[in-house]
Amino acid sequence: MTAKPLRLGWFSTGRGEGSYGLLKATLDAIESGELHARIEFVFCNREKGQAAGSDRFIAFAESHGIPVVTLSSRRFRKEHDNRRWSELREEFDRAVLELIEPFEVEMTVNAGYMLIAPLLCREHLMINLHPALPDGPAGMWQNVIWELISTGAEETGAMVHIVTEEVDGGPVLSYCRFGTRGSGLDSLWRGVAGQDVEQLKADADESHPLFVKLREMGLIRERPLVVETLKAISDGRISLDAAAQTDAIDLTSEVEARLITV
């Protein structure tokens, strides 16, 4: 363990249970002494009053004494003539960099941050949670789950990787894996056999029972994966300086052990 705590910045859109749970799990580990780290700031690209989920997220961070920095990406776009977001990403990043400039951090964590950050990832060492294995589907978690269903995947997982300008393509630091068959799942898979996935999406979208179950299984593992990855960075098992050259750490056993104790 390092003499000084690992100094972290935290980026999130804060829109749902996943974002809230990731921050809570990390703070629980820090406050219990399990994780030798400190979150210096939380950045959210929503502002107070914009949505119930992000309001809850912001209030939770503030209740733990963490400075919360906000800049609404929606408002930013409106104030820039509703230009395409692809044209505004670096401008937005530049504005964010000015806001977080007073904080000294060693790295930042993207945990439910829904924006591509091309300039931020060049200026800061950023790690990102992605809800798939290193060779699995890219894109938002909803897209990942539907691709798993479409391909009939028998295994999936989650990974933590360094953020680069290639979406979900940076060097992988850690991952965990789990099976998608067995108790409570086989009947759900039989229910989609031979069905068109696009039609399933149109009919049920995120409420489809198999979709919901796969999301639940991933969500409960994402939180311990982030905590275990930060612990491995803090105690030197993962070297960020050599991340691009070293093999990713399989943290499946550590993640599953944490599930047993929950």
RAURZI-V148648 format. One record per residue. N is the residue number from 1. RES is the residue in three letters. SS is DSSP state (@ for helix, = for strand, . for the rest). BURIAL is 1 if it has 16 or more other C-alpha atoms within 10 Angstrom, else 0. Layout:
n:N res:RES ss:SS burial:BURIAL
n:N res:RES ss:SS burial:BURIAL
This chain:
n:1 res:MET ss:. burial:0
n:2 res:THR ss:. burial:0
n:3 res:ALA ss:. burial:0
n:4 res:LYS ss:. burial:0
n:5 res:PRO ss:. burial:0
n:6 res:LEU ss:= burial:1
n:7 res:ARG ss:= burial:1
n:8 res:LEU ss:= burial:1
n:9 res:GLY ss:= burial:1
n:10 res:TRP ss:= burial:1
n:11 res:PHE ss:= burial:1
n:12 res:SER ss:= burial:1
n:13 res:THR ss:. burial:1
n:14 res:GLY ss:. burial:1
n:15 res:ARG ss:. burial:1
n:16 res:GLY ss:. burial:0
n:17 res:GLU ss:@ burial:0
n:18 res:GLY ss:@ burial:1
n:19 res:SER ss:@ burial:1
n:20 res:TYR ss:@ burial:1
n:21 res:GLY ss:@ burial:1
n:22 res:LEU ss:@ burial:1
n:23 res:LEU ss:@ burial:1
n:24 res:LYS ss:@ burial:1
n:25 res:ALA ss:@ burial:1
n:26 res:THR ss:@ burial:1
n:27 res:LEU ss:@ burial:1
n:28 res:ASP ss:@ burial:0
n:29 res:ALA ss:@ burial:1
n:30 res:ILE ss:@ burial:1
n:31 res:GLU ss:@ burial:0
n:32 res:SER ss:. burial:0
n:33 res:GLY ss:. burial:0
n:34 res:GLU ss:. burial:0
n:35 res:LEU ss:. burial:1
n:36 res:HIS ss:. burial:1
n:37 res:ALA ss:= burial:1
n:38 res:ARG ss:= burial:1
n:39 res:ILE ss:= burial:1
n:40 res:GLU ss:= burial:1
n:41 res:PHE ss:= burial:1
n:42 res:VAL ss:= burial:1
n:43 res:PHE ss:= burial:1
n:44 res:CYS ss:= burial:1
n:45 res:ASN ss:. burial:1
n:46 res:ARG ss:. burial:1
n:47 res:GLU ss:. burial:1
n:48 res:LYS ss:. burial:1
n:49 res:GLY ss:. burial:0
n:50 res:GLN ss:. burial:0
n:51 res:ALA ss:. burial:0
n:52 res:ALA ss:@ burial:0
n:53 res:GLY ss:@ burial:1
n:54 res:SER ss:@ burial:1
n:55 res:ASP ss:@ burial:1
n:56 res:ARG ss:@ burial:1
n:57 res:PHE ss:@ burial:1
n:58 res:ILE ss:@ burial:1
n:59 res:ALA ss:@ burial:0
n:60 res:PHE ss:@ burial:0
n:61 res:ALA ss:@ burial:1
n:62 res:GLU ss:@ burial:0
n:63 res:SER ss:@ burial:0
n:64 res:HIS ss:. burial:0
n:65 res:GLY ss:. burial:0
n:66 res:ILE ss:. burial:1
n:67 res:PRO ss:= burial:1
n:68 res:VAL ss:= burial:1
n:69 res:VAL ss:= burial:1
n:70 res:THR ss:= burial:1
n:71 res:LEU ss:. burial:1
n:72 res:SER ss:. burial:1
n:73 res:SER ss:@ burial:1
n:74 res:ARG ss:@ burial:0
n:75 res:ARG ss:@ burial:0
n:76 res:PHE ss:@ burial:1
n:77 res:ARG ss:@ burial:1
n:78 res:LYS ss:@ burial:0
n:79 res:GLU ss:@ burial:0
n:80 res:HIS ss:. burial:0
n:81 res:ASP ss:. burial:0
n:82 res:ASN ss:. burial:0
n:83 res:ARG ss:. burial:0
n:84 res:ARG ss:. burial:0
n:85 res:TRP ss:@ burial:1
n:86 res:SER ss:@ burial:0
n:87 res:GLU ss:@ burial:0
n:88 res:LEU ss:@ burial:1
n:89 res:ARG ss:@ burial:1
n:90 res:GLU ss:@ burial:1
n:91 res:GLU ss:@ burial:0
n:92 res:PHE ss:@ burial:1
n:93 res:ASP ss:@ burial:1
n:94 res:ARG ss:@ burial:0
n:95 res:ALA ss:@ burial:0
n:96 res:VAL ss:@ burial:1
n:97 res:LEU ss:@ burial:0
n:98 res:GLU ss:@ burial:0
n:99 res:LEU ss:@ burial:0
n:100 res:ILE ss:@ burial:1
n:101 res:GLU ss:. burial:0
n:102 res:PRO ss:. burial:0
n:103 res:PHE ss:. burial:0
n:104 res:GLU ss:. burial:0
n:105 res:VAL ss:. burial:1
n:106 res:GLU ss:. burial:0
n:107 res:MET ss:= burial:0
n:108 res:THR ss:= burial:1
n:109 res:VAL ss:= burial:1
n:110 res:ASN ss:= burial:1
n:111 res:ALA ss:. burial:1
n:112 res:GLY ss:. burial:1
n:113 res:TYR ss:. burial:1
n:114 res:MET ss:. burial:0
n:115 res:LEU ss:. burial:0
n:116 res:ILE ss:. burial:1
n:117 res:ALA ss:. burial:1
n:118 res:PRO ss:. burial:1
n:119 res:LEU ss:. burial:1
n:120 res:LEU ss:@ burial:1
n:121 res:CYS ss:@ burial:1
n:122 res:ARG ss:@ burial:0
n:123 res:GLU ss:@ burial:0
n:124 res:HIS ss:. burial:0
n:125 res:LEU ss:. burial:1
n:126 res:MET ss:= burial:1
n:127 res:ILE ss:= burial:1
n:128 res:ASN ss:= burial:1
n:129 res:LEU ss:= burial:1
n:130 res:HIS ss:= burial:1
n:131 res:PRO ss:. burial:1
n:132 res:ALA ss:. burial:1
n:133 res:LEU ss:. burial:1
n:134 res:PRO ss:. burial:1
n:135 res:ASP ss:. burial:0
n:136 res:GLY ss:. burial:1
n:137 res:PRO ss:. burial:1
n:138 res:ALA ss:. burial:1
n:139 res:GLY ss:. burial:0
n:140 res:MET ss:. burial:0
n:141 res:TRP ss:@ burial:1
n:142 res:GLN ss:@ burial:0
n:143 res:ASN ss:@ burial:0
n:144 res:VAL ss:@ burial:1
n:145 res:ILE ss:@ burial:1
n:146 res:TRP ss:@ burial:1
n:147 res:GLU ss:@ burial:1
n:148 res:LEU ss:@ burial:1
n:149 res:ILE ss:@ burial:1
n:150 res:SER ss:@ burial:0
n:151 res:THR ss:@ burial:0
n:152 res:GLY ss:. burial:0
n:153 res:ALA ss:. burial:0
n:154 res:GLU ss:. burial:0
n:155 res:GLU ss:= burial:0
n:156 res:THR ss:= burial:1
n:157 res:GLY ss:= burial:1
n:158 res:ALA ss:= burial:1
n:159 res:MET ss:= burial:1
n:160 res:VAL ss:= burial:1
n:161 res:HIS ss:= burial:1
n:162 res:ILE ss:= burial:1
n:163 res:VAL ss:. burial:1
n:164 res:THR ss:. burial:1
n:165 res:GLU ss:. burial:0
n:166 res:GLU ss:. burial:0
n:167 res:VAL ss:. burial:0
n:168 res:ASP ss:. burial:1
n:169 res:GLY ss:. burial:0
n:170 res:GLY ss:. burial:1
n:171 res:PRO ss:. burial:1
n:172 res:VAL ss:= burial:1
n:173 res:LEU ss:= burial:1
n:174 res:SER ss:= burial:1
n:175 res:TYR ss:= burial:1
n:176 res:CYS ss:= burial:1
n:177 res:ARG ss:= burial:1
n:178 res:PHE ss:= burial:1
n:179 res:GLY ss:= burial:0
n:180 res:THR ss:. burial:1
n:181 res:ARG ss:. burial:0
n:182 res:GLY ss:. burial:0
n:183 res:SER ss:. burial:0
n:184 res:GLY ss:. burial:0
n:185 res:LEU ss:. burial:1
n:186 res:ASP ss:@ burial:0
n:187 res:SER ss:@ burial:0
n:188 res:LEU ss:@ burial:0
n:189 res:TRP ss:@ burial:0
n:190 res:ARG ss:@ burial:0
n:191 res:GLY ss:@ burial:0
n:192 res:VAL ss:@ burial:1
n:193 res:ALA ss:. burial:0
n:194 res:GLY ss:. burial:0
n:195 res:GLN ss:. burial:0
n:196 res:ASP ss:. burial:0
n:197 res:VAL ss:@ burial:1
n:198 res:GLU ss:@ burial:0
n:199 res:GLN ss:@ burial:0
n:200 res:LEU ss:@ burial:0
n:201 res:LYS ss:@ burial:0
n:202 res:ALA ss:@ burial:0
n:203 res:ASP ss:@ burial:0
n:204 res:ALA ss:. burial:0
n:205 res:ASP ss:@ burial:1
n:206 res:GLU ss:@ burial:1
n:207 res:SER ss:@ burial:0
n:208 res:HIS ss:. burial:0
n:209 res:PRO ss:@ burial:0
n:210 res:LEU ss:@ burial:1
n:211 res:PHE ss:@ burial:1
n:212 res:VAL ss:@ burial:0
n:213 res:LYS ss:@ burial:1
n:214 res:LEU ss:@ burial:1
n:215 res:ARG ss:@ burial:1
n:216 res:GLU ss:@ burial:0
n:217 res:MET ss:@ burial:0
n:218 res:GLY ss:@ burial:1
n:219 res:LEU ss:@ burial:1
n:220 res:ILE ss:@ burial:1
n:221 res:ARG ss:@ burial:1
n:222 res:GLU ss:@ burial:1
n:223 res:ARG ss:@ burial:1
n:224 res:PRO ss:@ burial:1
n:225 res:LEU ss:@ burial:1
n:226 res:VAL ss:@ burial:1
n:227 res:VAL ss:@ burial:1
n:228 res:GLU ss:@ burial:1
n:229 res:THR ss:@ burial:1
n:230 res:LEU ss:@ burial:1
n:231 res:LYS ss:@ burial:1
n:232 res:ALA ss:@ burial:1
n:233 res:ILE ss:@ burial:1
n:234 res:SER ss:@ burial:1
n:235 res:ASP ss:. burial:0
n:236 res:GLY ss:. burial:0
n:237 res:ARG ss:. burial:0
n:238 res:ILE ss:. burial:1
n:239 res:SER ss:. burial:0
n:240 res:LEU ss:@ burial:1
n:241 res:ASP ss:@ burial:0
n:242 res:ALA ss:@ burial:0
n:243 res:ALA ss:. burial:1
n:244 res:ALA ss:. burial:0
n:245 res:GLN ss:. burial:0
n:246 res:THR ss:. burial:0
n:247 res:ASP ss:. burial:0
n:248 res:ALA ss:. burial:1
n:249 res:ILE ss:= burial:1
n:250 res:ASP ss:= burial:1
n:251 res:LEU ss:. burial:1
n:252 res:THR ss:@ burial:1
n:253 res:SER ss:@ burial:0
n:254 res:GLU ss:@ burial:0
n:255 res:VAL ss:@ burial:1
n:256 res:GLU ss:@ burial:1
n:257 res:ALA ss:@ burial:0
n:258 res:ARG ss:@ burial:1
n:259 res:LEU ss:@ burial:0
n:260 res:ILE ss:@ burial:0
n:261 res:THR ss:@ burial:0
n:262 res:VAL ss:. burial:0
